Amino acid sequence: MQVNKVALQDTQSFSQFFIDYLSNKRELASFYGLRPEIDSFAKQIEKKSFSNAHRKVLCEVLEDQYEGYEVAPALAANLTDLGLPDTYTVTTGHQLNIFTGPLYFIYKIATVVNACRELKAKYPDCNFVPVYWMASEDHDFDEISYFHLFGKKYQWACQDKGGVGRLSTDSLGPLLEELPEKVTLFEQAYRDHGNLADAVRCYVNELFGEDGLVVLDADDDRLKALFAPMIKDDLLRHTANNLVEQTNSDLAELGYKTQIFPREINFFYLDEGVRERIVKVDGQYLVNNTKLSFSETEILALLDSNPEKFSPNVVMRPLYQEVILPNLAYVGGPAEVIYWLQLGKVFDEYDVAFPILLPRNFALYINGASQKKLDKFAWTDEQLFQSVEELQAQYVAAHGSDEVSLSEEYKNLEEVFEQLIQKAEVIDGSLKGFISAEHAKAIKSIDNIGKRLKKSEERKHETELNQIATLKEKLFPSGGLQERHDNFLNFYINNPNFIKELLVALDPFDLQMHVLKEEW
């Protein structure tokens, strides 16, 4: 596989906010900790404090969660190493999209796996464990309920409510039957496991267990108990709300649009079939869209007895992660990096080390069939990210007839009317307005002629222009990045080594677009 790199700003696919973070813009430096560079990790290790008590709970939870799963040697070693004080994690999180969802989920995992390998080589006295944090408590079913394969959208019809990790997999049977061919990986995951969280752990373990990836479901009472002091503070003092609002204001003054907005209480009430916001009204704690109501004494008693019923929103989830993991870096996409930048004051308030924000790998994968067609056009890698219209116009300009260009005609017309205006000034100056109007009409006529000539020229190259449009749609579905649309099965079905090849090709600390070209 050939690997080329394109600067992210040259892809025209990322916000200026994210590009400014990548380019180390001075104004943003106060909103995060250390830079996403491998040399930063020595200082991050010094900053990270993680108690033996928390480590013991984490290991117990993981031991229970992996019961009954086949554990590869590399994963078994990492699970054991997590009990040691010199072991740290690099974490990425993602929703439980069915069949893995868009390609960038795979790129996220590849980034944490490869980052840990490079960190071990750089800092051999420490252990580094890649972690996938399952967003099992999230309740946005619409975002996880579909995927795109071979140009078709597959949709999961499910009426269940609540945290998606607890959803039954029974209704995924018809979708498995709908696939163009059976994929053992997902047949086993969805048919042999009763809820979505267990099914996702199954297939992610199958794909990345040999690489030592640890899958963590933080929907656990023991882990929530470790976070209980912060939950209590949010319920009573609303600290995060005030701090994030202040940060949002600071960012707005710099001209940046923020991703997330805090609430007075940043927790949901979580139970079977229910994940609803907790709100405080007239001293009572209410659960939206239910009849549940608690006094301050009652809700604190509930926190003490059932901490698992408190589910953090996007403001508090990152803090929860860093409290229960010996984590050094978070690997996320552009939107995630931005919202983490909004949370620095929250981490300072609770005296929790802010992790290094390492953007995930970005990639465009070009299979052999597409590469063969691309060779005809000899585009640079940067040109791949231009619009269909730009590429088509460039092709016509390069391969069209000289007659399509009317620049000489425009020049001659300007000279003729300039001469007419000069004569009018001598004979009758009042004619200048009339001549200028006729000049404008003549220009419009040439414009129309040029458009007709251009269309005729395009018809001569209709086959090539259609090929350009087809190629662009193949590589940039609906005009967007491939990684945000296509499912990895588009490549994995025909190439079972797809993920292994990705792990070799992607560089976790090279923050550019990786253009991956399959041999043909």
C-alpha positions as CSV (number, residue, x, y, z in Angstrom):
1,M,0.0,0.0,0.0
2,Q,1.3,3.4,-0.9
3,V,0.9,6.1,1.7
4,N,0.9,9.8,0.9
5,K,0.1,12.8,3.1
6,V,-1.9,15.9,2.6
7,A,-2.0,18.8,5.1
8,L,-5.5,18.9,6.7
9,Q,-6.0,22.6,5.9
10,D,-5.5,21.7,2.2
11,T,-8.5,19.3,2.3
12,Q,-10.9,22.1,3.0
13,S,-12.8,19.7,5.3
14,F,-12.0,21.0,8.8
15,S,-13.1,24.0,10.9
16,Q,-10.7,26.8,11.4
17,F,-11.0,26.2,15.2
18,F,-9.5,22.7,14.8
19,I,-6.9,23.9,12.3
20,D,-5.8,26.6,14.8
21,Y,-5.4,23.9,17.5
22,L,-3.2,21.8,15.2
23,S,-1.1,24.8,14.2
24,N,-0.5,25.6,17.9
25,K,-2.1,29.0,17.7
26,R,-1.0,31.0,20.7
27,E,-4.4,32.3,21.7
28,L,-5.6,28.7,22.3
29,A,-2.7,27.5,24.5
30,S,-4.4,28.4,27.8
31,F,-7.3,26.0,27.0
32,Y,-5.4,22.7,27.1
33,G,-2.4,21.1,28.6
34,L,0.5,19.5,26.6
35,R,0.8,19.4,22.8
36,P,-0.1,16.1,20.9
37,E,3.5,15.1,20.4
38,I,5.3,12.0,21.6
39,D,7.9,14.0,23.5
40,S,5.1,15.5,25.7
41,F,4.2,12.2,27.3
42,A,7.2,12.3,29.8
43,K,5.7,15.4,31.4
44,Q,2.2,14.0,31.2
45,I,3.3,10.9,33.1
46,E,4.6,13.1,35.8
47,K,1.3,15.0,36.0
48,K,-1.0,11.9,36.1
49,S,-1.9,10.7,39.6
50,F,-3.9,7.5,39.8
51,S,-4.5,5.7,43.1
52,N,-4.0,2.1,43.7
53,A,-7.6,1.9,45.0
54,H,-9.0,3.2,41.7
55,R,-6.7,0.9,39.8
56,K,-7.9,-2.1,41.8
57,V,-11.6,-1.3,41.1
58,L,-10.9,-0.8,37.4
59,C,-9.2,-4.2,37.1
60,E,-12.1,-5.9,38.9
61,V,-14.6,-4.3,36.6
62,L,-12.7,-5.3,33.5
63,E,-12.2,-8.9,34.7
64,D,-16.0,-9.2,35.1
65,Q,-16.7,-7.5,31.7
66,Y,-14.4,-9.9,29.9
67,E,-15.8,-13.0,31.5
68,G,-16.8,-15.5,28.8
69,Y,-14.9,-13.7,26.0
70,E,-11.9,-15.1,24.2
71,V,-8.9,-13.0,25.3
72,A,-5.9,-12.9,23.0
73,P,-2.4,-13.0,24.7
74,A,-1.7,-9.3,24.0
75,L,-5.0,-8.3,25.6
76,A,-4.5,-10.6,28.6
77,A,-1.1,-9.0,29.2
78,N,-2.6,-5.5,29.1
79,L,-5.4,-6.5,31.4
80,T,-2.8,-7.8,33.9
81,D,-0.5,-4.7,33.4
82,L,-3.3,-2.4,34.3
83,G,-2.8,-3.5,37.9
84,L,0.7,-2.1,37.9
85,P,1.5,1.5,38.9
86,D,3.7,2.1,35.9
87,T,0.9,1.3,33.4
88,Y,-1.0,4.1,31.6
89,T,-3.8,4.2,29.1
90,V,-4.4,6.1,25.8
91,T,-8.2,6.2,25.3
92,T,-10.7,6.9,22.6
93,G,-14.4,6.9,22.9
94,H,-17.2,6.4,20.5
95,Q,-20.9,5.6,20.2
96,L,-22.1,2.0,19.7
97,N,-22.9,2.4,16.0
98,I,-24.2,-0.8,14.5
99,F,-21.7,-2.7,12.4
100,T,-19.0,-0.1,13.6
101,G,-20.7,2.8,11.7
102,P,-18.4,5.2,9.7
103,L,-14.8,4.3,8.9
104,Y,-13.4,6.9,11.3
105,F,-14.4,4.6,14.2
106,I,-11.7,2.1,12.9
107,Y,-9.2,5.0,12.5
108,K,-9.8,6.0,16.1
109,I,-9.0,2.5,17.3
110,A,-6.0,2.3,15.0
111,T,-4.7,5.5,16.4
112,V,-4.8,4.4,20.1
113,V,-3.2,1.0,19.2
114,N,-0.4,2.5,17.3
115,A,0.2,5.4,19.7
116,C,0.7,2.8,22.6
117,R,3.2,0.9,20.5
118,E,5.2,4.0,19.8
119,L,5.0,5.1,23.4
120,K,6.3,1.8,24.6
121,A,9.3,2.1,22.2
122,K,9.9,5.7,23.4
123,Y,9.4,5.0,27.1
124,P,10.2,1.3,27.7
125,D,10.1,1.5,31.5
126,C,6.3,2.1,31.3
127,N,3.4,0.1,29.9
128,F,0.8,1.7,27.6
129,V,-2.6,0.2,27.1
130,P,-5.0,1.3,24.3
131,V,-8.6,1.7,25.5
132,Y,-11.9,2.0,23.7
133,W,-14.5,3.7,25.9
134,M,-17.9,2.5,24.8
135,A,-20.5,5.2,24.9
136,S,-23.0,2.7,26.3
137,E,-25.0,5.2,28.3
138,D,-25.7,7.5,25.3
139,H,-29.4,7.5,24.4
140,D,-29.2,9.1,20.9
141,F,-30.4,6.0,19.0
142,D,-30.8,7.8,15.7
143,E,-27.1,8.5,15.5
144,I,-26.1,4.8,15.9
145,S,-29.0,3.1,14.0
146,Y,-27.6,3.0,10.5
147,F,-24.5,2.4,8.3
148,H,-23.6,2.7,4.6
149,L,-22.4,-0.4,2.7
150,F,-21.8,-0.5,-1.1
151,G,-23.8,2.6,-1.7
152,K,-26.9,1.4,0.3
153,K,-28.1,2.7,3.7
154,Y,-29.0,-0.1,6.2
155,Q,-31.3,1.0,9.1
156,W,-32.0,-0.7,12.4
157,A,-35.7,-0.6,13.4
158,C,-35.8,-0.6,17.2
159,Q,-38.4,0.8,19.5
160,D,-36.5,0.4,22.8
161,K,-35.5,3.5,24.8
162,G,-32.7,4.4,27.2
163,G,-29.0,3.9,27.2
164,V,-28.1,2.2,23.9
165,G,-25.7,-0.2,25.5
166,R,-28.7,-1.9,27.2
167,L,-30.7,-2.2,24.0
168,S,-31.6,-5.8,23.1
169,T,-30.0,-7.1,19.9
170,D,-33.0,-9.3,19.0
171,S,-34.3,-6.8,16.5
172,L,-31.0,-6.8,14.6
173,G,-31.8,-10.2,13.1
174,P,-33.6,-8.9,10.0
175,L,-30.7,-6.5,9.3
176,L,-28.2,-9.4,9.3
177,E,-30.4,-11.2,6.8
178,E,-30.5,-8.0,4.6
179,L,-26.7,-7.8,4.1
180,P,-25.4,-8.8,0.7
181,E,-23.4,-11.5,2.3
182,K,-23.0,-13.0,5.8
183,V,-20.2,-11.5,7.9
184,T,-19.3,-14.0,10.7
185,L,-17.9,-11.3,12.8
186,F,-21.4,-9.6,13.2
187,E,-23.4,-12.8,13.1
188,Q,-21.6,-13.9,16.2
189,A,-21.7,-10.6,17.9
190,Y,-25.4,-9.8,17.5
191,R,-26.9,-13.3,17.6
192,D,-24.8,-14.5,20.6
193,H,-25.1,-11.4,22.9
194,G,-28.3,-10.1,24.3
195,N,-27.5,-6.4,24.5
196,L,-25.7,-3.9,22.3
197,A,-22.8,-3.2,24.7
198,D,-21.8,-6.9,24.9
199,A,-22.2,-7.3,21.1
200,V,-19.9,-4.3,20.5
201,R,-17.3,-5.7,22.9
202,C,-17.5,-8.9,21.0
203,Y,-16.8,-7.6,17.5
204,V,-14.3,-5.0,18.6
205,N,-12.4,-7.7,20.6
206,E,-12.4,-9.9,17.5
207,L,-11.0,-7.0,15.3
208,F,-8.5,-5.6,17.8
209,G,-8.0,-8.0,20.7
210,E,-4.8,-9.3,19.2
211,D,-3.5,-5.7,19.3
212,G,-4.2,-5.5,23.0
213,L,-7.1,-3.2,22.8
214,V,-9.2,-3.0,26.1
215,V,-12.9,-2.3,25.7
216,L,-14.4,-0.6,28.8
217,D,-18.1,-0.1,29.6
218,A,-18.2,2.6,32.3
219,D,-21.9,1.8,33.0
220,D,-21.0,0.2,36.3
221,D,-21.9,1.0,39.9
222,R,-18.3,0.4,41.1
223,L,-16.8,2.9,38.7
224,K,-19.6,5.4,39.3
225,A,-18.9,5.2,43.1
226,L,-15.4,6.5,42.4
227,F,-17.0,9.5,40.7
228,A,-19.6,10.1,43.3
229,P,-17.9,13.2,44.9
230,M,-18.0,15.0,41.6
231,I,-21.6,14.0,41.0
232,K,-22.5,15.3,44.4
233,D,-20.8,18.6,43.7
234,D,-22.6,19.0,40.4
235,L,-25.9,18.3,42.0
236,L,-25.4,20.8,44.8
237,R,-23.0,23.5,43.6
238,H,-23.3,23.3,39.7
239,T,-19.6,24.0,39.4
240,A,-19.1,22.7,35.9
241,N,-21.9,24.9,34.5
242,N,-20.3,28.1,35.8
243,L,-16.8,27.1,34.6
244,V,-17.7,26.0,31.1
245,E,-19.9,29.0,30.6
246,Q,-16.9,31.2,31.5
247,T,-14.7,29.3,29.0
248,N,-17.3,29.5,26.3
249,S,-17.4,33.2,26.8
250,D,-13.6,33.4,26.6
251,L,-13.6,31.4,23.3
252,A,-16.4,33.5,21.8
253,E,-14.3,36.6,22.4
254,L,-11.6,35.0,20.3
255,G,-14.1,34.3,17.6
256,Y,-14.6,30.6,18.1
257,K,-17.9,28.8,18.0
258,T,-18.1,26.2,20.8
259,Q,-19.5,22.6,20.5
260,I,-21.2,22.0,23.8
261,F,-23.2,24.0,26.3
262,P,-23.4,23.1,30.1
263,R,-26.5,22.8,32.2
264,E,-27.1,23.6,35.8
265,I,-27.0,19.8,36.4
266,N,-24.9,17.8,34.0
267,F,-26.3,14.3,34.7
268,F,-29.1,12.1,33.5
269,Y,-31.1,9.6,35.5
270,L,-30.3,6.2,34.0
271,D,-32.4,3.1,34.4
272,E,-33.8,0.4,32.3
273,G,-35.5,2.1,29.3
274,V,-34.8,5.5,30.7
275,R,-32.1,8.1,30.3
276,E,-33.6,11.6,31.1
277,R,-32.1,14.8,32.4
278,I,-32.1,15.6,36.1
279,V,-33.3,19.2,36.7
280,K,-33.7,21.2,39.8
281,V,-37.0,23.1,40.3
282,D,-37.9,24.9,43.5
283,G,-35.5,22.8,45.5
284,Q,-36.7,19.5,44.2
285,Y,-34.7,17.2,41.8
286,L,-37.0,16.1,39.0
287,V,-36.4,13.6,36.2
288,N,-37.6,15.0,32.9
289,N,-40.5,13.1,31.2
290,T,-41.1,11.0,34.3
291,K,-43.0,11.4,37.6
292,L,-39.8,10.9,39.5
293,S,-39.0,13.6,42.1
294,F,-36.4,13.7,44.9
295,S,-35.6,16.1,47.7
296,E,-32.0,17.0,48.2
297,T,-31.7,14.4,51.0
298,E,-33.3,11.7,48.8
299,I,-31.2,12.3,45.8
300,L,-28.0,12.2,47.8
301,A,-29.1,9.0,49.4
302,L,-29.8,7.6,45.9
303,L,-26.3,8.6,44.9
304,D,-24.9,6.8,47.9
305,S,-26.9,3.6,47.3
306,N,-27.1,3.5,43.5
307,P,-24.4,5.7,41.8
308,E,-25.0,3.8,38.6
309,K,-28.3,5.7,38.1
310,F,-26.4,8.9,37.5
311,S,-25.1,9.2,33.9
312,P,-22.8,12.1,32.9
313,N,-23.6,14.2,29.9
314,V,-20.9,15.4,27.5
315,V,-19.6,18.0,30.0
316,M,-18.9,15.6,32.8
317,R,-18.2,12.4,30.8
318,P,-14.5,13.4,30.0
319,L,-13.9,14.1,33.7
320,Y,-15.4,10.7,34.6
321,Q,-13.1,9.0,32.2
322,E,-10.0,10.6,33.6
323,V,-11.0,9.8,37.2
324,I,-11.4,6.1,36.6
325,L,-8.5,5.5,34.2
326,P,-4.7,6.0,34.4
327,N,-5.1,8.0,31.2
328,L,-2.5,10.1,29.5
329,A,-4.2,11.1,26.2
330,Y,-7.6,11.2,24.6
331,V,-7.9,10.4,20.9
332,G,-10.8,12.1,19.2
333,G,-12.1,13.7,16.1
334,P,-12.2,17.4,15.3
335,A,-15.5,18.1,17.2
336,E,-14.3,16.1,20.2
337,V,-11.1,18.0,20.4
338,I,-13.0,21.3,20.4
339,Y,-15.3,20.4,23.2
340,W,-12.5,19.1,25.3
341,L,-10.9,22.5,24.9
342,Q,-14.0,23.9,26.7
343,L,-13.4,21.8,29.8
344,G,-10.0,22.8,31.1
345,K,-11.3,24.8,34.0
346,V,-13.4,21.9,35.1
347,F,-10.4,19.7,35.4
348,D,-8.5,22.3,37.3
349,E,-11.3,22.7,39.7
350,Y,-11.3,19.0,40.6
351,D,-7.5,18.7,40.5
352,V,-7.6,16.1,37.7
353,A,-4.8,16.1,35.1
354,F,-6.0,17.3,31.7
355,P,-5.0,14.7,29.1
356,I,-3.1,15.3,25.9
357,L,-5.6,15.8,23.1
358,L,-4.4,13.7,20.3
359,P,-6.5,14.0,17.1
360,R,-7.3,10.6,15.5
361,N,-5.8,9.6,12.2
362,F,-7.5,10.9,9.1
363,A,-7.5,8.8,5.9
364,L,-8.8,8.5,2.4
365,Y,-8.6,4.9,1.2
366,I,-8.4,4.3,-2.5
367,N,-8.8,0.7,-3.6
368,G,-7.1,-0.8,-6.7
369,A,-10.1,-0.4,-9.0
370,S,-10.5,3.3,-8.2
371,Q,-6.8,3.9,-8.3
372,K,-6.7,2.5,-11.8
373,K,-9.3,5.0,-13.0
374,L,-7.5,7.9,-11.1
375,D,-4.3,7.2,-12.9
376,K,-5.9,8.4,-16.1
377,F,-6.3,11.9,-14.7
378,A,-2.9,12.2,-13.0
379,W,-4.2,14.4,-10.2
380,T,-2.0,15.4,-7.3
381,D,-3.2,14.2,-3.9
382,E,-4.2,17.7,-3.0
383,Q,-6.4,17.8,-6.2
384,L,-8.4,14.8,-4.9
385,F,-10.0,17.1,-2.4
386,Q,-11.2,19.7,-4.9
387,S,-14.8,19.8,-6.0
388,V,-16.2,18.0,-8.9
389,E,-16.8,21.3,-10.7
390,E,-13.2,22.4,-10.2
391,L,-11.8,19.1,-11.5
392,Q,-14.1,19.0,-14.5
393,A,-13.2,22.6,-15.4
394,Q,-9.5,21.8,-15.1
395,Y,-9.9,18.8,-17.4
396,V,-11.8,20.8,-20.1
397,A,-9.2,23.6,-19.9
398,A,-6.4,21.1,-20.3
399,H,-7.9,19.0,-23.1
400,G,-10.3,21.5,-24.8
401,S,-9.8,23.3,-28.1
402,D,-8.1,26.7,-28.2
403,E,-11.3,28.2,-29.6
404,V,-13.1,27.8,-26.2
405,S,-10.9,30.6,-24.9
406,L,-12.3,34.0,-26.1
407,S,-9.8,36.2,-24.3
408,E,-8.4,37.5,-27.6
409,E,-11.9,38.4,-28.8
410,Y,-12.7,40.2,-25.5
411,K,-9.4,42.1,-26.0
412,N,-10.2,43.1,-29.6
413,L,-13.7,44.2,-28.5
414,E,-12.3,46.5,-25.8
415,E,-10.0,48.1,-28.4
416,V,-12.8,48.7,-30.9
417,F,-15.1,50.3,-28.4
418,E,-12.3,52.4,-26.9
419,Q,-11.7,53.8,-30.5
420,L,-15.5,54.5,-30.8
421,I,-15.5,56.4,-27.6
422,Q,-12.6,58.5,-28.6
423,K,-14.3,59.4,-31.9
424,A,-17.5,60.2,-30.0
425,E,-15.7,62.6,-27.7
426,V,-14.5,64.5,-30.8
427,I,-17.9,64.5,-32.7
428,D,-20.6,64.3,-30.0
429,G,-19.7,63.6,-26.4
430,S,-23.3,62.7,-25.6
431,L,-22.9,59.5,-27.5
432,K,-20.6,58.0,-24.9
433,G,-23.4,56.6,-22.8
434,F,-25.0,54.9,-25.9
435,I,-21.6,53.4,-26.9
436,S,-21.0,52.1,-23.4
437,A,-24.4,50.4,-23.4
438,E,-23.7,48.8,-26.8
439,H,-20.4,47.7,-25.4
440,A,-22.1,45.9,-22.5
441,K,-24.5,44.2,-24.9
442,A,-21.6,43.0,-27.0
443,I,-19.8,41.6,-24.0
444,K,-23.0,39.8,-23.0
445,S,-23.3,38.3,-26.5
446,I,-19.7,37.0,-26.4
447,D,-20.4,35.6,-22.9
448,N,-23.3,33.7,-24.3
449,I,-21.3,32.5,-27.3
450,G,-18.6,31.4,-24.8
451,K,-21.1,29.4,-22.8
452,R,-22.4,27.7,-25.9
453,L,-18.9,26.8,-27.0
454,K,-18.0,25.5,-23.5
455,K,-21.1,23.3,-23.5
456,S,-20.1,21.9,-26.9
457,E,-16.6,21.3,-25.7
458,E,-17.9,19.6,-22.6
459,R,-20.1,17.3,-24.7
460,K,-17.0,16.2,-26.6
461,H,-15.5,15.1,-23.2
462,E,-18.8,13.9,-21.7
463,T,-17.4,10.4,-20.9
464,E,-14.4,11.8,-19.0
465,L,-16.4,14.4,-17.1
466,N,-18.9,11.7,-16.0
467,Q,-15.9,9.5,-14.9
468,I,-14.7,12.4,-12.8
469,A,-18.1,12.8,-11.2
470,T,-18.4,9.1,-10.5
471,L,-14.9,8.8,-9.0
472,K,-15.5,11.8,-6.8
473,E,-18.8,10.3,-5.5
474,K,-17.0,7.0,-4.9
475,L,-14.2,8.6,-2.9
476,F,-16.2,11.5,-1.4
477,P,-19.8,10.2,-0.9
478,S,-22.3,13.0,-1.1
479,G,-19.4,15.5,-1.3
480,G,-18.1,14.6,2.1
481,L,-15.1,12.7,3.4
482,Q,-15.2,9.0,2.8
483,E,-14.3,8.3,6.5
484,R,-17.4,10.1,7.7
485,H,-19.8,8.0,5.5
486,D,-18.6,4.6,4.4
487,N,-18.5,1.6,6.6
488,F,-15.3,-0.4,6.9
489,L,-17.0,-3.5,5.4
490,N,-16.8,-1.8,2.0
491,F,-13.1,-2.8,2.1
492,Y,-12.9,-5.5,4.7
493,I,-15.3,-7.9,2.9
494,N,-12.9,-8.0,-0.1
495,N,-9.8,-7.7,1.9
496,P,-9.8,-9.4,5.3
497,N,-6.3,-7.9,6.0
498,F,-7.7,-4.4,5.7
499,I,-7.3,-3.5,9.4
500,K,-3.8,-5.0,9.6
501,E,-2.7,-3.0,6.6
502,L,-4.2,0.2,8.2
503,L,-2.2,-0.4,11.4
504,V,1.0,-0.5,9.3
505,A,0.1,2.5,7.2
506,L,-1.2,5.0,9.8
507,D,1.1,7.1,11.8
508,P,-0.6,8.2,15.1
509,F,1.5,11.3,15.6
510,D,1.4,12.6,12.0
511,L,-1.5,14.9,12.0
512,Q,-2.2,15.0,8.3
513,M,-4.6,13.3,5.9
514,H,-3.3,9.9,5.0
515,V,-4.0,9.0,1.4
516,L,-3.8,5.2,1.2
517,K,-3.5,3.7,-2.2
518,E,-4.1,0.1,-2.8
519,E,-1.9,-1.6,-5.4
520,W,-3.5,-2.7,-8.7
